[in-house]
Amino acid sequence: MLIKPERLDADYLIFGYKMVDSVLSIDNLWLMKVWEMAGTSGANPVNMQTKNSQPYNLRPIKWYAKNPKNKPFANKITFLNAIAETLEKYSHSTGSYSKNWLKNVKKKYFENTGIKL
């Protein structure tokens, strides 16, 4: 995100599938931005996997559930704010990486796209 924050605008094609008797079928199809797949979790500002009390990977929420436990972020700004909060929460393991992270992402996004976040 610090180098190519415009990746926030990338589209991801996601396939929902099932396999019955060795036959694969596409069950559903979504075209989404990363922040539309992400959401908060009970323990963290953004749903993620932790290992040894350290952030490891962002995890998608189940946006496709009939009654989703967690809602997706409304826009890329709320997603970025949640990541910044998470970096602050885990500053003991993210160190200098978390310092001014959001400000730096916004600056680089503007440099690369000409659009202010």
DSSP file (Angstrom, degrees, kcal/mol; ACC not computed):
  #  RESIDUE AA STRUCTURE BP1 BP2  ACC     N-H-->O    O-->H-N    N-H-->O    O-->H-N    TCO  KAPPA ALPHA  PHI   PSI    X-CA   Y-CA   Z-CA
    1    1 A M              0   0    0      0, 0.0     7,-0.1     0, 0.0     6,-0.1   0.000 360.0 360.0 360.0 -30.3    0.0    0.0    0.0
    2    2 A L        +     0   0    0      2,-0.2   106,-0.0     1,-0.1     0, 0.0   0.766 360.0  32.6 -74.1 -23.7    2.9    2.4    0.6
    3    3 A I  S    S+     0   0    0      1,-0.1    -1,-0.1     2,-0.0     3,-0.1   0.856 137.2  15.6 -98.0 -45.8    4.3    1.8   -2.9
    4    4 A K    >   +     0   0    0      1,-0.1     3,-1.8     2,-0.0    -2,-0.2  -0.578  63.3 160.1-130.4  69.4    1.2    1.3   -5.0
    5    5 A P  G >   +     0   0    0      0, 0.0     3,-2.2     0, 0.0     4,-0.2   0.705  66.1  79.9 -66.7 -16.7   -1.9    2.4   -3.0
    6    6 A E  G >   +     0   0    0      1,-0.3     3,-2.0     2,-0.2     4,-0.2   0.620  69.1  85.3 -65.2  -9.6   -3.9    2.7   -6.3
    7    7 A R  G X  S+     0   0    0     -3,-1.8     3,-1.6     1,-0.3    -1,-0.3   0.695  70.6  78.1 -62.7 -16.6   -4.2   -1.1   -6.0
    8    8 A L  G <  S+     0   0    0     -3,-2.2    27,-0.3     1,-0.3    26,-0.3   0.790  91.2  53.0 -57.6 -27.3   -7.2   -0.2   -3.8
    9    9 A D  G <  S+     0   0    0     -3,-2.0    -1,-0.3    -4,-0.2    -2,-0.2   0.444  84.1 116.9 -90.7  -1.4   -9.0    0.5   -7.1
   10   10 A A    <   -     0   0    0     -3,-1.6    24,-0.4    -4,-0.2     2,-0.4  -0.371  62.4-130.2 -68.5 145.7   -8.2   -2.9   -8.5
   11   11 A D        -     0   0    0     22,-0.1     2,-0.5    -2,-0.1    22,-0.2  -0.816  16.7-156.1 -96.2 137.2  -11.1   -5.3   -9.3
   12   12 A Y  E     -A   32   0A   0     20,-3.1    20,-2.5    -2,-0.4     2,-0.6  -0.959   6.9-146.2-115.0 128.9  -11.0   -8.8   -8.1
   13   13 A L  E     -A   31   0A   0     -2,-0.5     2,-0.5    18,-0.2    18,-0.2  -0.853  21.0-169.6 -95.6 119.2  -13.0  -11.5   -9.8
   14   14 A I  E     -A   30   0A   0     16,-2.8    16,-2.4    -2,-0.6     2,-0.5  -0.932   7.5-154.4-118.0 129.7  -14.2  -14.1   -7.2
   15   15 A F  E     -A   29   0A   0     -2,-0.5     2,-0.5    14,-0.2    14,-0.2  -0.876   3.8-157.6-104.6 130.8  -15.7  -17.4   -8.0
   16   16 A G  E     +A   28   0A   0     12,-2.8    11,-3.4    -2,-0.5    12,-2.0  -0.933  31.6 169.4 -98.8 128.4  -18.1  -19.3   -5.7
   17   17 A Y  E     -A   26   0A   0     -2,-0.5     2,-0.3     9,-0.3     9,-0.2  -0.879  25.3-161.7-138.3 166.0  -18.0  -22.9   -6.7
   18   18 A K  E     -A   25   0A   0      7,-2.2     7,-2.7    -2,-0.3     2,-0.5  -0.983  11.3-145.2-144.8 155.6  -19.0  -26.4   -5.6
   19   19 A M  E     +A   24   0A   0     -2,-0.3     2,-0.4     5,-0.2     5,-0.2  -0.985  17.6 176.3-125.8 123.2  -17.9  -29.9   -6.6
   20   20 A V  E >  S-A   23   0A   0      3,-2.3     3,-1.5    -2,-0.5    -2,-0.0  -0.992  74.2 -14.5-128.1 124.0  -20.4  -32.7   -6.8
   21   21 A D  T 3  S-     0   0    0     -2,-0.4    -1,-0.1     1,-0.3     3,-0.1   0.908 129.2 -52.5  50.0  49.0  -19.3  -36.2   -7.9
   22   22 A S  T 3  S+     0   0    0      1,-0.2     2,-0.6    -3,-0.1    -1,-0.3   0.636 112.2 123.2  64.6  16.8  -16.0  -34.8   -9.3
   23   23 A V  E <   -A   20   0A   0     -3,-1.5    -3,-2.3     2,-0.0     2,-0.5  -0.945  50.9-151.2-111.4 120.6  -18.0  -32.1  -11.3
   24   24 A L  E     +A   19   0A   0     -2,-0.6     2,-0.4    -5,-0.2    -5,-0.2  -0.751  18.0 179.1 -90.7 130.8  -17.0  -28.5  -10.7
   25   25 A S  E     -A   18   0A   0     -7,-2.7    -7,-2.2    -2,-0.5     2,-0.5  -0.990  31.6-118.8-133.3 143.9  -19.7  -25.9  -11.1
   26   26 A I  E     +A   17   0A   0     -2,-0.4    -9,-0.3    -9,-0.2     3,-0.1  -0.691  28.9 179.5 -80.0 123.0  -19.6  -22.1  -10.7
   27   27 A D  E     -     0   0A   0    -11,-3.4     2,-0.3    -2,-0.5   -10,-0.2   0.771  63.3  -6.1 -94.7 -33.1  -22.2  -21.3   -8.0
   28   28 A N  E     -A   16   0A   0    -12,-2.0   -12,-2.8     2,-0.0     2,-0.3  -0.974  56.7-149.9-159.4 164.1  -21.7  -17.5   -7.9
   29   29 A L  E     -A   15   0A   0     -2,-0.3     2,-0.4   -14,-0.2   -14,-0.2  -0.992  12.6-177.3-146.9 133.2  -19.5  -14.8   -9.3
   30   30 A W  E     -A   14   0A   0    -16,-2.4   -16,-2.8    -2,-0.3     2,-0.5  -0.977  17.3-158.1-132.3 145.8  -18.5  -11.4   -7.8
   31   31 A L  E     +A   13   0A   0     -2,-0.4     2,-0.3   -18,-0.2   -18,-0.2  -0.975  38.6 156.9-119.2 112.3  -16.5   -8.4   -9.0
   32   32 A M  E     -A   12   0A   0    -20,-2.5   -20,-3.1    -2,-0.5     2,-0.2  -0.904  43.3-119.5-139.5 159.2  -15.3   -6.5   -6.0
   33   33 A K    >>  -     0   0    0     -2,-0.3     3,-1.1   -22,-0.2     4,-0.8  -0.604  41.2-108.2 -88.3 159.1  -12.7   -4.1   -4.6
   34   34 A V  H >> S+     0   0    0    -24,-0.4     3,-1.0   -26,-0.3     4,-0.8   0.880 119.8  53.9 -58.8 -39.4  -10.5   -5.3   -1.7
   35   35 A W  H 34 S+     0   0    0    -27,-0.3    38,-1.0     1,-0.2    -1,-0.3   0.690 101.7  59.5 -72.4 -16.4  -12.3   -3.1    0.8
   36   36 A E  H <4 S+     0   0    0     -3,-1.1    -1,-0.2     1,-0.2    -2,-0.2   0.671 108.0  45.8 -80.9 -17.8  -15.7   -4.6   -0.3
   37   37 A M  H << S+     0   0    0     -3,-1.0    24,-3.0    -4,-0.8     2,-0.2   0.596 106.0  74.3 -94.9 -15.4  -14.5   -8.0    0.8
   38   38 A A     <  +     0   0    0     -4,-0.8    35,-1.7    22,-0.2     2,-0.3  -0.588  53.0 156.2-101.2 159.8  -13.0   -6.8    4.1
   39   39 A G  B     -B   72   0B   0     20,-0.4     8,-3.4    33,-0.3    20,-0.2  -0.932  42.2 -71.4-162.1-176.9  -14.7   -5.8    7.3
   40   40 A T        -     0   0    0     31,-0.7     2,-0.3     6,-0.3     6,-0.2  -0.348  37.2-153.0 -80.6 166.7  -14.2   -5.5   11.0
   41   41 A S        -     0   0    0      3,-2.1    20,-0.0    -2,-0.1     6,-0.0  -0.847  32.0-103.2-128.7 171.5  -13.9   -8.3   13.4
   42   42 A G  S    S+     0   0    0     -2,-0.3    -1,-0.0     1,-0.2     5,-0.0   0.870 119.3  35.2 -63.2 -36.3  -14.7   -8.5   17.1
   43   43 A A  S    S+     0   0    0      1,-0.1    -1,-0.2     3,-0.0     4,-0.0   0.699 121.8  34.5 -93.2 -21.2  -11.1   -8.3   18.2
   44   44 A N  S    S-     0   0    0      1,-0.1    -3,-2.1     4,-0.0    -1,-0.1  -0.919  75.6-116.6-137.4 157.0   -9.6   -6.0   15.5
   45   45 A P  S    S+     0   0    0      0, 0.0     2,-0.4     0, 0.0    38,-0.1   0.772 108.5  31.6 -63.3 -24.7  -10.5   -3.0   13.4
   46   46 A V  S    S-     0   0    0     36,-0.2     2,-0.3    -6,-0.2    -6,-0.3  -0.994  97.2-104.7-133.0 141.3  -10.1   -5.2   10.3
   47   47 A N        +     0   0    0     -8,-3.4    12,-2.3    -2,-0.4     2,-0.3  -0.471  61.0 145.9 -66.1 124.9  -10.7   -8.9   10.0
   48   48 A M  E     -C   58   0C   0     -2,-0.3     2,-0.4    10,-0.3    10,-0.3  -0.975  49.6-107.1-155.9 165.9   -7.4  -10.7   10.0
   49   49 A Q  E     -C   57   0C   0      8,-3.6     7,-2.7    -2,-0.3     8,-1.2  -0.811  32.7-163.7 -95.8 138.3   -5.4  -13.7   11.0
   50   50 A T  E     -C   55   0C   0     -2,-0.4     2,-0.4     5,-0.2     3,-0.0  -0.933   7.5-166.1-120.6 150.1   -2.9  -13.4   13.8
   51   51 A K  E >  S-C   54   0C   0      3,-2.4     3,-1.1    -2,-0.4    -2,-0.0  -0.996  78.7  -6.5-133.4 129.3    0.0  -15.6   14.8
   52   52 A N  T 3  S-     0   0    0     -2,-0.4    -1,-0.1     1,-0.3     0, 0.0   0.891 130.4 -57.4  52.6  43.2    1.7  -15.3   18.1
   53   53 A S  T 3  S+     0   0    0      1,-0.2    -1,-0.3    -3,-0.0    -3,-0.0   0.750 116.3 112.6  60.6  27.9   -0.3  -12.2   18.8
   54   54 A Q  E <  S-C   51   0C   0     -3,-1.1    -3,-2.4    39,-0.1    -1,-0.2  -0.973  76.4-101.9-127.5 144.6    1.0  -10.5   15.7
   55   55 A P  E     +C   50   0C   0      0, 0.0    -5,-0.2     0, 0.0     3,-0.1  -0.384  45.6 163.0 -63.4 140.5   -0.9   -9.5   12.5
   56   56 A Y  E     -     0   0C   0     -7,-2.7     2,-0.3     1,-0.4    -6,-0.2   0.692  54.9  -2.7-125.5 -57.0   -0.3  -12.0    9.7
   57   57 A N  E     -C   49   0C   0     -8,-1.2    -8,-3.6     2,-0.0    -1,-0.4  -0.999  61.4-118.3-144.1 142.5   -2.9  -11.8    6.9
   58   58 A L  E     -C   48   0C   0     -2,-0.3   -10,-0.3   -10,-0.3   -11,-0.1  -0.572  34.1-154.1 -71.4 145.5   -6.1   -9.9    6.1
   59   59 A R        -     0   0    0    -12,-2.3   -20,-0.4    -2,-0.2   -12,-0.1  -0.971  12.3-119.5-124.8 139.4   -9.0  -12.2    5.8
   60   60 A P        -     0   0    0      0, 0.0   -22,-0.2     0, 0.0     2,-0.2  -0.369  25.6-129.1 -70.6 155.9  -12.2  -11.6    3.8
   61   61 A I        -     0   0    0    -24,-3.0     2,-1.5    -2,-0.1     3,-0.2  -0.487  31.0 -98.1 -92.6 173.1  -15.5  -11.5    5.6
   62   62 A K    >   +     0   0    0      1,-0.2     3,-1.7    -2,-0.2     7,-0.1  -0.562  53.7 162.3 -92.4  72.1  -18.5  -13.6    4.5
   63   63 A W  T 3  S+     0   0    0     -2,-1.5    -1,-0.2     1,-0.3   -25,-0.0   0.727  70.5  60.5 -62.0 -22.1  -20.2  -10.7    2.6
   64   64 A Y  T 3  S+     0   0    0     -3,-0.2    -1,-0.3     3,-0.1    -2,-0.1   0.499  78.7 112.8 -87.2  -5.3  -22.3  -13.3    0.8
   65   65 A A  S <  S-     0   0    0     -3,-1.7     0, 0.0     1,-0.1     0, 0.0  -0.346  73.6-126.7 -68.5 149.4  -24.0  -14.7    3.9
   66   66 A K  S    S+     0   0    0      1,-0.3    -1,-0.1    -2,-0.0    -3,-0.0   0.906 108.6  19.9 -62.9 -41.8  -27.7  -14.1    4.4
   67   67 A N  S    S-     0   0    0      3,-0.0    -1,-0.3    -3,-0.0    -3,-0.1  -0.702  90.7-158.0-125.9  78.2  -27.1  -12.6    7.8
   68   68 A P        -     0   0    0      0, 0.0    -5,-0.1     0, 0.0     3,-0.1  -0.304  13.9-147.3 -64.6 138.6  -23.4  -11.6    7.8
   69   69 A K  S    S+     0   0    0      1,-0.2     2,-0.4    -7,-0.1    -6,-0.1   0.875  88.3  34.0 -69.2 -38.7  -21.8  -11.3   11.2
   70   70 A N  S    S-     0   0    0     -8,-0.1    -1,-0.2   -31,-0.0    -8,-0.1  -0.955  80.3-138.0-121.5 138.4  -19.6   -8.5    9.9
   71   71 A K        -     0   0    0     -2,-0.4   -31,-0.7     1,-0.1     3,-0.1  -0.648  26.4-108.9 -91.4 149.1  -20.4   -5.9    7.3
   72   72 A P  B     -B   39   0B   0      0, 0.0   -33,-0.3     0, 0.0   -36,-0.2  -0.325  45.2 -86.5 -70.5 160.9  -18.0   -4.8    4.6
   73   73 A F        -     0   0    0    -35,-1.7   -35,-0.1   -38,-1.0     3,-0.1  -0.398  30.7-133.5 -65.7 145.7  -16.4   -1.4    4.7
   74   74 A A  S    S-     0   0    0      1,-0.1     2,-0.3    -3,-0.1    -1,-0.1   0.783  79.2 -10.6 -72.9 -28.9  -18.5    1.3    3.1
   75   75 A N  S  > S-     0   0    0    -40,-0.1     4,-1.6     1,-0.0    -1,-0.1  -0.952  77.0 -89.7-161.1 175.4  -15.5    2.7    1.1
   76   76 A K  H  > S+     0   0    0     -2,-0.3     4,-2.6     1,-0.2     5,-0.2   0.786 118.3  60.0 -69.3 -26.5  -11.8    2.6    0.8
   77   77 A I  H  > S+     0   0    0      2,-0.2     4,-2.6     1,-0.2    -1,-0.2   0.933 105.8  46.1 -67.3 -45.0  -11.2    5.4    3.3
   78   78 A T  H  > S+     0   0    0      2,-0.2     4,-1.9     1,-0.2    -1,-0.2   0.867 113.0  52.1 -66.0 -33.7  -12.9    3.5    6.1
   79   79 A F  H  X S+     0   0    0     -4,-1.6     4,-2.0     2,-0.2    -2,-0.2   0.940 110.9  46.3 -63.9 -48.0  -10.9    0.4    5.1
   80   80 A L  H  X S+     0   0    0     -4,-2.6     4,-2.6     1,-0.2    -2,-0.2   0.894 110.7  53.1 -62.9 -40.1   -7.6    2.4    5.2
   81   81 A N  H  X S+     0   0    0     -4,-2.6     4,-2.5     1,-0.2    -1,-0.2   0.898 108.3  50.8 -61.4 -40.1   -8.6    3.9    8.6
   82   82 A A  H  X S+     0   0    0     -4,-1.9     4,-2.1     2,-0.2    -1,-0.2   0.884 110.4  48.8 -66.1 -38.4   -9.2    0.3    9.9
   83   83 A I  H  X S+     0   0    0     -4,-2.0     4,-2.7     2,-0.2    -2,-0.2   0.926 111.0  50.5 -66.2 -42.9   -5.7   -0.8    8.7
   84   84 A A  H  X S+     0   0    0     -4,-2.6     4,-2.1     1,-0.2    -2,-0.2   0.913 110.7  49.2 -60.7 -42.4   -4.1    2.3   10.3
   85   85 A E  H  X S+     0   0    0     -4,-2.5     4,-2.5     1,-0.2    -1,-0.2   0.895 111.0  50.6 -61.8 -39.9   -5.9    1.5   13.6
   86   86 A T  H  X S+     0   0    0     -4,-2.1     4,-2.1     2,-0.2    -2,-0.2   0.910 108.2  51.4 -65.8 -42.8   -4.7   -2.1   13.4
   87   87 A L  H  < S+     0   0    0     -4,-2.7     7,-0.3     1,-0.2    -1,-0.2   0.891 111.9  47.9 -61.1 -38.5   -1.1   -1.0   12.8
   88   88 A E  H >< S+     0   0    0     -4,-2.1     3,-1.5     1,-0.2    -2,-0.2   0.915 109.6  52.6 -66.1 -42.7   -1.3    1.2   15.8
   89   89 A K  H 3< S+     0   0    0     -4,-2.5     3,-0.3     1,-0.3    -2,-0.2   0.868 118.9  35.9 -60.8 -36.9   -2.8   -1.6   17.9
   90   90 A Y  T >X S+     0   0    0     -4,-2.1     3,-2.3     1,-0.2     4,-1.9  -0.066  76.1 129.9-106.8  31.2    0.0   -3.9   16.9
   91   91 A S  H <>  +     0   0    0     -3,-1.5     4,-1.9     1,-0.3    -1,-0.2   0.755  63.4  70.4 -60.2 -23.1    2.7   -1.2   16.9
   92   92 A H  H 34 S+     0   0    0     -3,-0.3    -1,-0.3     1,-0.2    -2,-0.1   0.780 114.1  26.1 -62.9 -25.4    4.9   -3.4   19.1
   93   93 A S  H <4 S+     0   0    0     -3,-2.3    -2,-0.2    -6,-0.2    -1,-0.2   0.615 123.1  50.1-111.8 -18.0    5.3   -5.7   16.0
   94   94 A T  H >< S+     0   0    0     -4,-1.9     3,-1.7    -7,-0.3     4,-0.3   0.650  81.9 172.7 -95.1 -15.6    4.9   -3.3   13.1
   95   95 A G  G ><  -     0   0    0     -4,-1.9     3,-1.4    -5,-0.3     4,-0.5  -0.101  65.5  -2.7  52.7-134.0    7.4   -0.8   14.5
   96   96 A S  G >  S+     0   0    0      1,-0.3     3,-0.6     2,-0.2    -1,-0.3   0.673 121.6  77.4 -66.7 -16.8    8.2    2.2   12.3
   97   97 A Y  G <  S+     0   0    0     -3,-1.7    -1,-0.3     1,-0.2    -2,-0.2   0.858  94.4  48.6 -59.5 -35.7    6.1    0.7    9.6
   98   98 A S  G X  S+     0   0    0     -3,-1.4     3,-1.5    -4,-0.3     2,-0.4   0.676  84.4 107.1 -82.0 -16.9    3.0    2.0   11.4
   99   99 A K  T <  S-     0   0    0     -3,-0.6    -3,-0.0    -4,-0.5   -11,-0.0  -0.486 104.8 -16.1 -69.2 121.5    4.3    5.5   12.0
  100  100 A N  T 3> S+     0   0    0     -2,-0.4     4,-2.6     1,-0.1    -1,-0.3   0.716  91.5 146.8  59.2  23.8    2.4    7.9    9.7
  101  101 A W  H <>  +     0   0    0     -3,-1.5     4,-2.4     1,-0.2     5,-0.2   0.935  68.7  44.5 -56.9 -51.2    1.2    5.0    7.6
  102  102 A L  H  > S+     0   0    0     -4,-0.3     4,-2.6     1,-0.2     5,-0.2   0.915 113.5  50.3 -63.1 -43.9   -2.1    6.5    6.6
  103  103 A K  H  > S+     0   0    0      1,-0.2     4,-2.2     2,-0.2    -1,-0.2   0.912 112.6  47.9 -59.4 -43.1   -0.6    9.9    5.8
  104  104 A N  H  X S+     0   0    0     -4,-2.6     4,-2.4     2,-0.2    -2,-0.2   0.874 111.1  50.0 -67.9 -37.9    2.0    8.2    3.6
  105  105 A V  H  X S+     0   0    0     -4,-2.4     4,-2.6    -5,-0.2    -2,-0.2   0.933 111.9  48.0 -65.2 -45.5   -0.5    6.0    1.8
  106  106 A K  H  X S+     0   0    0     -4,-2.6     4,-2.1     2,-0.2    -2,-0.2   0.906 112.4  49.5 -62.1 -41.6   -2.7    9.1    1.1
  107  107 A K  H  X S+     0   0    0     -4,-2.2     4,-2.3    -5,-0.2    -1,-0.2   0.932 113.6  45.0 -62.5 -46.9    0.2   11.1   -0.2
  108  108 A K  H  X S+     0   0    0     -4,-2.4     4,-2.4     2,-0.2    -2,-0.2   0.869 110.0  55.2 -67.8 -36.6    1.4    8.3   -2.5
  109  109 A Y  H  X S+     0   0    0     -4,-2.6     4,-2.1     2,-0.2     6,-0.5   0.927 110.1  46.4 -60.8 -44.6   -2.1    7.7   -3.7
  110  110 A F  H  X S+     0   0    0     -4,-2.1     4,-2.5     1,-0.2    -2,-0.2   0.916 112.1  50.8 -64.1 -42.9   -2.3   11.3   -4.7
  111  111 A E  H  < S+     0   0    0     -4,-2.3    -2,-0.2     1,-0.2    -1,-0.2   0.890 117.4  39.8 -60.2 -39.5    1.1   11.2   -6.4
  112  112 A N  H  < S+     0   0    0     -4,-2.4    -1,-0.2    -5,-0.1    -2,-0.2   0.749 133.5  18.4 -84.5 -24.7    0.2    8.1   -8.4
  113  113 A T  H  < S-     0   0    0     -4,-2.1    -3,-0.2     2,-0.2    -2,-0.2   0.631  87.6-126.2-121.4 -21.2   -3.4    9.0   -9.3
  114  114 A G  S  < S+     0   0    0     -4,-2.5     2,-0.4    -5,-0.4    -4,-0.2   0.594  74.6 118.0  78.2  10.5   -3.9   12.8   -8.9
  115  115 A I        -     0   0    0     -6,-0.5     2,-0.3    -5,-0.1    -1,-0.3  -0.937  61.0-134.7-114.9 131.5   -6.9   12.0   -6.6
  116  116 A K              0   0    0     -2,-0.4    -9,-0.1     1,-0.1   -10,-0.0  -0.645 360.0 360.0 -83.3 138.3   -7.1   13.0   -2.9
  117  117 A L              0   0    0     -2,-0.3    -1,-0.1   -11,-0.2   -10,-0.1   0.400 360.0 360.0 -92.6 360.0   -8.3   10.4   -0.5
